[in-house]
Amino acid sequence: MSSNIVLNVDVREGTGKGAARAARREDLVPGVLYGGDQDPVSINLRGNEIRKALLTGQFISHMMELEHEGKRQKVIARDIQFHPVSDAPMHVDLFRVTEKTRIDVEVTVHFINEEKCPGLKRGGVLNVVRHVVELNCPAGAIPESIEADLSGLDIGDSIHISAIPLPKGVTSTITDRDFTVATLQGSRAVLTPEAEDEDATPAEPEVINQKSDDA
């Protein structure tokens, strides 16, 4: 999915740590643009534009556009590094794409219809194995998230990737198995009727062998 983010970019003449530090002093974020059939290019982006784009929540793994001298290039942000103390963006890696370029991205799994899940109503616990799954998608059609339906699931049931609908043209990057996304587990407070009956049965009295005085 396109995020409609447009970033102004300049080609960075110098390379190395010195050029990167100089860029940051001017509130620029150094980066590298690579991919496609072109060579990697060192670039600078506007710090205020990067910070604004990050606030949208659509900076990573969403298609954006770079603008340079009136021309635009579609890109995906593949990595961003932050300062360990201030959390300021320090470096960005951008990948050239088109609407049809296929890329691997991590997408969040949302769990829906908890109120229709018998297992949860009986006190079971949803054990999430994968909060995100890696999907292969067209760059112009990256889903915001995917939804796992809990309707009708009981304790002991599992949700596999095959049970989660994926948008057209989107596939899992794991193709050799139907992996588990979540399971419904019982808690200690949840007992089967058989277990309840067993607990209700009084224990056998303890037999203590003692020698009598007459022995």
N, C-alpha and C positions, 0 to 999 in steps of 0.2 A: 504494500500500500504506500502510495506517495504521501509525504507529510507536508508538501507545499513549502518546505523550508528552502530558502535561497540564500547562499552564502557568497559574499564577495571574496575573491581570492587574488593574490599577487604571486608571481613567480619569485622565489627566494634565490638570489644570486649566490650568496655564500652558503657553505655547508659546514657541518660540524657544530660542536657545542658553543663556540664563540658566536656564530651567526644566530643560533637559536636563542642564546641569552640576550643578544641585542634585540631580537624581535620581541621577546617578552617584555623588555623594558619599554617598548612602545605599545604595550597592550595588544600585541599580536600573538597568535598561537601558531607555532611552526607545525608543519605536517608534511606528509608525502602522499602524492597522488599516483596510483599505479593501476595496472590491469589493462584489459583490452589488448589492442595490438600496438600500443604505444609504450615508450620508455617511461620509467618512474620520473616524476618531477617534484622537486622540493618547493613547497608553497608556504605562504603565510595567510592566515585567516584573521578576521577581526575578532578580538577578544569579546566585545560586547555582543556580537552576533552569535558566537559560540555559546555564551552563557544563556542568552535568550532561547536558543534552540534546545539546550539541555533542559530548560524548565518545561518545555512542551512534553517531555517524556518520549519524544519520537526521533531522537537523534541517532541512537544506535539501531541498526537493522531496519531502517526505513529509507526509502529512496528520497534523495534531496537533489538540489541543483547547485552547481558552482557557476558563478558569473565572472568572466574575465574578458575585459575589453569588448563588451557587448555580446559575447558568445556564451552559451550555456552548455554545461556538461552534467549529465545525470550521474550521481555517485551514491555509494553506500558507505557509511562509516563502519569500518571493520575493527577499529581499536581506538581508544582514547586513554591517555595517561593523565593522572591528576597528581598535584602536589601532595605529599603525605601529610602535611600539616594544615595548609589552607584550603585544600580540595580544589584549587584553581586548575583549570585545564592547562596541561603542559605540552601535549603533543597529540596529533591526530593522524591516523592512517585512513585514507579514503580510497575506495575502489571504483573504477569506472564501470558503469553498467548501461544497459538499455532496458526498455520495458520487458523484453523477452529473455534477458540474461538470467540464467538459473543460478541461485546461490543457496548455500546452507546457512540457516539462521536458527537461533533458539527462540521458541515461542512459548509463552506462559500457558499452563493448563488451568482453566477455571472449572470448578465442580458445581453443578447446578442441581436443583430439585432435592435438596437435603430433606425438605419436609415430606417428600414422597418416598423416603428410604426407610423400609421396615427395620433394617439393621441398626440405623442410628436411633430410631424411636425406641428400640429395645435396650439402648444404652451402649451400643457398639461404638467403636472408634474408627474413624477414617485414617488409615495409615498411607500417607502420600509417599510413594516411591520416587516419583519424578514430578517436581513442580514445573519444570520446563522440559520440552522435548525438542530435539533438533529436526527441522524439516527442510526439505529441498523445495524451493519456491521460485516462481518468476519474480524478478526484482520489482516489477510493477504490481504485484499481487501478494504481498506478504501479509498474512493475517495478523490482526492485533493480538488474538489469543485463540485457543480452541477450547471446546466445552465437553466435559465428561458428565454424562447424565447418571445420577444416582438413583433414579426412579426404580422401585421394585427390587433393589439389591438388599440382600440379607447378610448376616454375619457369616463369614467364610467365603463370600463372593469376592472376585477380583475384577478389576477393570483393565483390559488390555488395549493397546493402541488400535486394534482392529475395531473396537467398539466406539471409537471417537470419530465422528464425521470430519473429514478434512475438505477444505475448499477444492474446487476443480483445479487440476494441475499441480496440486500440492501433495507431496509424498513424504513419508518418513525416510530419514537417511539410514535407518537400521532396517534392512530388508530380509535378513536371514532368520528372524524370529519375531513372534508376536509378543513383544515385551510387555511387562506389567507396569501400569502407571500408578495404580493404587489398589489397596485391599481393605476390606471391612473386617476388623478384628473385634473379638469379644473382650470385654473387660472383666475383672474379677467379680464385679458386682452383677454381671449378667450370667445367670445359671440356666441350664436347660431344665425341663421338668424332671428328667431323670436325676440330675444332680441335686435338685431341691429335695427329692424324695430320699436320696441317700443321706443328705445332711439331716433330714428329720428323723432318721432311724437312730435310736439311742445306742451308744457304744456298749459293748459287752463289759460287764463289771470286771475289774482287775482281780485276778486270783493271786493271793499271796500265800505261799507255802510256808508254814511255820511248824516247827517240831513241837509236839505236845510234851508236857512234863512227864507223861506216862511212858514216852518212847524210850 
